[in-house]
Amino acid sequence: VILKFHKNDILTIYFDKNCGICMKVYRVCKFLNSSYLKLSYLQEVSDEVNKNKAYVFIASKGEEGNYYGYNTYCEIISRIPTLSILYPIMKLKLISKIGERIYLKVANNRSCKIS
C-alpha cells in the first residue's frame, strides 16, 4: 500500500547554501538517504530551474517538471517509501493551502534575506 504513492524517478533538490533553513532541510534530506533524492546547491545550477524564483522558494526538478516551495516538500515526501503514504494527503486542496501558507510565512521570516 505504501509503495502505491511512491514515485521512483529521481528528484534533484536545489538548496541555497547561504540559507540556514535551507541547510537544515539539506541535512534532513541527507539523513533520510533516499536513492530518489539528489541534493545540489543552487549556486551551482545553470538553467535547470528559475534561479530568481529558487532563491525565494526551495526548488526541485523531476521527470514531470520543476517544483517550488510547498510542492517541493510534497515531491520529497513522495520519494521516501515510508513517508510516501502522506503524499495524497499533502496534495488535498485544504492541506495544500495550509501548507503553502505555512511555507510562505517561514520563507518570508527567515533570517537570510534574498539579495
C-alpha positions in Angstrom: 0.0 0.0 0.0 2.8 2.5 0.9 4.6 2.0 -2.4 1.4 2.9 -4.3 2.1 6.6 -3.8 5.9 6.3 -4.1 7.5 8.0 -7.1 10.6 6.3 -8.3 12.1 8.9 -10.6 15.0 11.0 -9.2 14.2 14.4 -7.7 17.0 16.9 -7.8 16.6 19.4 -4.9 18.4 22.8 -5.1 19.5 24.3 -1.8 20.8 27.9 -1.2 24.0 27.1 0.8 23.8 30.6 2.3 20.4 30.0 4.0 20.3 28.4 7.4 16.8 26.9 6.9 17.8 25.5 3.5 20.8 23.8 5.0 18.7 22.3 7.8 16.4 20.8 5.2 19.5 19.7 3.3 20.8 17.8 6.4 17.4 16.1 6.9 17.3 15.0 3.3 20.8 13.7 3.5 19.9 11.8 6.7 16.9 10.2 5.0 19.3 9.0 2.4 16.8 8.2 -0.3 18.2 7.0 -3.6 15.4 9.0 -5.2 16.7 12.3 -3.9 19.7 14.1 -5.5 21.0 17.1 -3.4 22.5 20.0 -5.2 23.4 23.6 -4.4 21.5 26.4 -6.1 24.7 28.3 -6.7 25.9 25.6 -9.0 22.8 25.5 -11.2 22.9 26.6 -14.8 19.4 26.7 -16.4 17.6 23.7 -14.8 15.3 25.9 -12.6 14.3 29.6 -12.5 17.1 30.9 -10.2 15.3 34.1 -9.2 12.3 32.1 -8.1 14.5 29.4 -6.5 16.2 31.9 -4.2 12.8 32.7 -2.7 11.3 29.2 -2.8 13.1 25.9 -2.4 13.3 24.4 -5.9 13.5 20.9 -7.3 13.3 19.2 -10.7 11.8 15.8 -11.5 10.7 14.0 -14.7 7.4 15.9 -14.7 9.0 19.3 -14.4 10.1 21.9 -11.8 8.6 22.3 -8.4 8.9 25.2 -6.0 8.1 25.9 -2.3 5.5 23.6 -0.7 5.3 21.5 -3.8 9.0 20.6 -3.5 8.3 19.2 0.0 5.4 17.2 -1.4 7.7 15.8 -4.0 10.4 14.9 -1.4 7.8 13.0 0.6 6.6 11.1 -2.5 10.1 9.7 -3.0 10.7 8.4 0.5 9.0 5.0 0.6 8.0 5.0 4.2 6.6 8.6 4.0 5.0 8.4 0.6 1.6 7.5 2.0 1.4 11.1 3.2 1.7 12.4 -0.4 -2.0 12.2 -1.4 -2.9 13.9 2.0 -0.5 16.7 1.4 -2.0 17.3 -2.1 -5.6 17.7 -0.8 -6.8 21.2 -1.5 -7.3 22.3 2.1 -4.0 20.7 3.3 -2.1 22.3 0.3 -3.5 25.7 1.1 -2.5 25.4 4.7 0.9 24.0 3.8 1.6 26.8 1.3 0.6 29.5 3.8 3.0 28.0 6.4 5.7 27.7 3.9 5.4 31.3 2.8 5.3 32.5 6.4 8.5 30.7 7.2 10.2 31.7 3.9 9.3 35.4 4.4 10.5 35.4 8.0 13.9 33.7 7.6 17.0 35.5 8.8 18.8 35.2 5.5 17.4 37.8 3.2 17.4 37.5 -0.6 19.8 40.0 -2.2 
